[in-house]
Amino acid sequence: MPLLFAALALIALVGAAGVLLSRNPVYSALSLLLNFVAFAVMYVMLSAQFLGVVQIIVYAGAIVVLFLFVVMLIGGNLPALGRGRRAYVRAAGVILAALFLLALLFGLARPLPNGLAAVGAPDGGSVQALGLALYVDHIVPFELASILLLTAMLGGIVLARRYQAPPKD
Amino acid sequence: MVIPLSWYLILAAALFSIGFFGVLARRNAVAVLMGVELMLNAVNINLLAFWRAIHPAELTGQIFAIFVLTVAAAEAAVGLALIISIYRSRRTIQVDALDLMKG
């Protein structure tokens, strides 16, 4: 099981690195897909089976397709990347991200609760248990999330509508 | 065989930092959004690992992860719509070219 975890972690890290390092946004999106699938398997390992499936459907399905759609829509005829302002921005990014990682790992340098069994709590991640928790105990946040999705849908439609020239005044 | 909780946390920290670097250093706005997605995923794996390690009986961690997923979907939809809209008006999605509000 640790071997599986190591393999999945490697795949996820390779995917994440590919997102950042590839120049072509299409390859970035496909690396993102790799990362998402590795995470989905890891969710199943954490006995959150339903979330693993949802990860595949929502992230690997909807979001990556959305990214690819936008890249295909506008990425084909992007103007050439300008030079200048590039090296120091990248260096600053590396330094800030490394500092951030150090801070996170520093926070982890303390005794943690004991480890987790690889697969357990057989119904912990099942649709039934999760549905009960979601629709009974957490019904208000659930409804709020639906309003959030509706708002995002309307916002997406309004923002991406074809631009109309403003009327002459 | 038991996997230590810290493995998950270290992996999540690394992935979050990679996403953070993407948000800071990439110039393509689509790549910046991909960095945000990486960060949200790292948060999700943290939530699930803590749920499994501390409170496996209650499903709070999974509920949290579901809401993070919802927010990520909404964020991707609105963010990509914004990018399309910006591209229509400015003909670029390089984030450092969008300095209209820079003093």
Interface residues (C-beta under 8 A of the other chain):
Chain A: M1 P2 F5 A9 A12 L13 A16 A17 V19 L20 P25 S28 A29 L32 N35 F36 F39 M42 Y43 L46 S47 A48 F50 L51 V54 Q55 V58 Y59 A62 I63 L66 F67 F69 V70 V71 L73 I74 G75 L78 P79 L81 G82 R85 R86 V89 R90 A92 G93 V94 L96 A97 A98 F100 L101 L104 L105 L108 L112 P113 N114 G115 L116 A117 A118 G120 A121 G124 G125 A129 L130 A133 L134 H138 P141 A145 L148 L149 T151 A152 M153 G155 G156 I157 V158 L159 A160 R162 Y163
Chain B: M1 V2 I3 P4 L5 S6 W7 Y8 L9 I10 L11 A13 A14 L15 F16 S17 I18 G19 F20 F21 G22 L24 A25 R26 R27 N28 V30 A31 L33 M34 G35 E37 L38 N41 N44 I45 L48 A49 W51 R52 A53 I54 P56 E58 L59 T60 Q62 I63 A65 I66 F67 L69 T70 V71 A72 A73 A74 E75 A76 A77 V78 L80 A81 L82 I83 I84 S85 Y87 R88 S89 R91 T92 I93 Q94 D96 A97
